[in-house]
Every structure is written in structure tokens, then in C-alpha cells.
Amino acid sequence: MPIITAQDISCQRGNFLLFKPVSFSLDFGQSLLISGPNGIGKTTVLESIAGLRGLQQGRLSFKDQDLSKFKDDWFENSLYIGHKTGNKKELNCLENLRSFLQIQGIEVLEPQAEQALEQVGLAGYEYQMAGSLSAGQKKRLALARLLLVDFSIWILDEPFVNLDVSGCDWLLSVLDNHVKNNGILLITAHDNKVIKNKVTRELILEPAEL
Amino acid sequence: MKPFLALVKRDLTLGLRRKSQIYQPLVFQLLVVTMFPLGLGSGAKTLALIAPAVIWILALLASLLTLDQIFKNDYDDGSVESYVLTSYPLPLSVMAKVMAHWLLSGLPLVLFSPIIGVLLHLPSSSYGILMLSLLIGTPIFSFMGSIGSALTMSLKHGGLLLTILVMPLLTPVLIFGASAVVESALGNSAAQALLLLSGLLILSITLIPFAAAAAIKINLE
């Protein structure tokens, strides 16, 4: 039995279905790339899977439980990082990283957080306010959360946006490691070529017929 | 650290760094209250007569200045996801947000109110009741505001809409709050009005976190 199964799920904007209903299933150690043209609803479907919004139709289940009813188990096993980084510009990098996770009930010690910042290439920026970081650095700060949580499911919306070449390489290796260690990855990405070869399967969203 | 305390602590840190959330309502109050003697052009007696109502209306308007910020900033930068995508109950997180908002914007109004009272020649016997009534009343502003803020957080300029949504809900608070001060200025007991005000506060604490949590979820759809 796969860990995550989606049956004929679709999302709505206004009164229209965004894309043809899709189905997929994922087991530990597998990854899924969601692709399709701009505006097709990649972000919307990821947000729905993450639990930020409801699905218009179809059924999504986690360990055989309907996700529209039981979400606690899902939230304790999944991490979503979207377009909005969730950083507060008046907090420094360490405070941002720690407070975001503490609000989710995850205690992170300062040395751990410092180490994570070092790994994402933000060493020396620990006490710099997030508001003064560049777009790429803000993204790195958000991605540092990946290193501090021990969740098996990662849901990432365009994680490569704003990252430089070395940042992309770093992220690719982190994602690779996660999947190799029996993690599950759901991802959308613009630069499909590199990531396409790495994922277990690809889901292409097509416009719904009116 | 519990998520509740972590959220309160984060918001207090943010508020103390931004500062505008704290001093804006106070400066607004001070500016408006200095206009009253100038506009009315009459003596201390008239001012004392209208003082309870003016102080309460000012507290209401000053609170409205910052209510939209409760959830708007978190929505804009995406940190709202940190307390929505978790198994920790959303109504409790709403409570934490409201508490932090009150500590930053409501409590200063309570502590500042004697100064406004002096400027309006409020009878000296009413200061205790004035502060007590505001202490009970201003948290209700923050609670009611959390619904309005949750409903309007995705709008660019939701301030006016929030005012229209929240103002009618706040009229009972204004009525009971101001009447408590009026009664005490007349030398009567303010107990009845204060008890009704306390009832409203208890109602807010128990029901509004659920309503605001539902509003947040609707807005993320």
C-alpha cells in the first residue's frame, strides 16, 4: 500500500477546474515532479496537498486515511515551503529559523540552527536581519528548515527560484539524499531538465475541458 | 517552548522592533484629544461631561489603527503557514496572536488613559473605573479585530473594510465601557456595566478564536 495516494484530484479557480483530474501514488523513497505551463495550477495543487486549502474534487489519502478529515498525522510528517518564504524581515536569520519551527512545535537549539545556516551558505549572517538579505539568501534561509526537521515528506514549490548555481547544486544533493534515505518529495520546478532525470515520476497537468 | 509561547514571544519581539504598533495609537489619541478643547471652546465643565464618551471612542478608534496588522503581515510574508500547517490547534495560535496584539497596542492605551483623562478634566473619582473598564474592554477590541483581520488579510487595502466589519460588533463594548465611567463620575456604582463588559470579554475569549481560525482557512482557499 503506497503511503500517499491521490485519486482524480483537481483544483478550482473561480468556477472553473484548473486542470484535468490527476491520480498518483507515492511510497517511501520516491519523488514526484509536478509540471505544466504557467497558470495551470501547480502551486494550487501543491498548496492543496500541503493542507493550506481544500481540494475541489478527488480524494487524497495518507497511510490510508482521508486527508480531508485527519490532518494531524500529515502535519507531523510533512514540511511545505512555498513561494512566500515565511521570513520576518525584523528578525535575524537565527531568530527566523528558530521561531518558525518553534511555532510548529519543533524545538531547535542555537548550535543546530547555526550549523544549518552554515550549510546553506549563510555563515556570518546569523545576526543579520532577514529584511536586508537578497532574494536568493532569503530562499536559502527558508530552505535551512529542511535540515532541521525530521519529516519524511517534503513539499517544495519552485525551490530553485532565485538560487545561484552553487545553491542549485547544493539543493539537488540535499533532495537526492532525502529521497535515498526513504524520504518522499513532491516538487515543482521551472528548470525541469536537471530535476526531471532525478525524480521517480513526473505528473504533467493539462488544461481541463470547459 | 510551547508553540503558543513561541508565537507570543515572536510577535512581541517584532512589535518592540517595529515600535509603530505601540506609539501610533497613543500619538493619535493625544493629537485628537488636544483638538477637543479648541473645537468646543468651552470650559472644564463641558469637557468633564463628554470625557467618558470621548476617551472610549478614542480608545476604539486608536485600536482600529492597528487591528488589520494582526494577520496581514503574516499573510504577506507567508509566516501564516507556520501555524496553519501544524497539528497545533489554530484557535490557540489565534489566541496567542490576539494576546500579543493586546500587550503591544491595548495595554499601552490602558496605561495612557489617565493622561487623556486629565486633558479632558475627568472627575478624579473616575480614574480607577476608567482604567478598569479599558482593561476589560480593550482585549475585546483585539479579539473582534482578529476576525476582521483574518477576513481581510489577503486584501491590499483592507483597512476600511475591516472597520466596517468590526465597528458594529464593538458598539456594545463602547456602550458599556463609557457608561461605567459615566456612572462612576456621577457617583453611582459602575458594577453593572463592568459586569456586562466582563461577560462580553468571556464570550470573546471562548468563541472568537474559533471564528477567526475559520476565517483564516476561508481566506487561504
Interface residues (C-beta under 8 A of the other chain):
Chain A: E47 A50 G51 L52 R53 G54 K71 D72 D73 F75 E76 S78 Y80 G82 H83 K84 T85 G86 N87 K88 K89 E90 L91 E95 S99 F100 Q102 I103 Q104 G105 E107
Chain B: M1 K2 P3 A6 L7 K9 R10 T13 L14 R17 R18 N73 D76 D77 G78 S79 E81 S82 Y83 V84 L85 T86 S87 Y88 S93 L220 E221
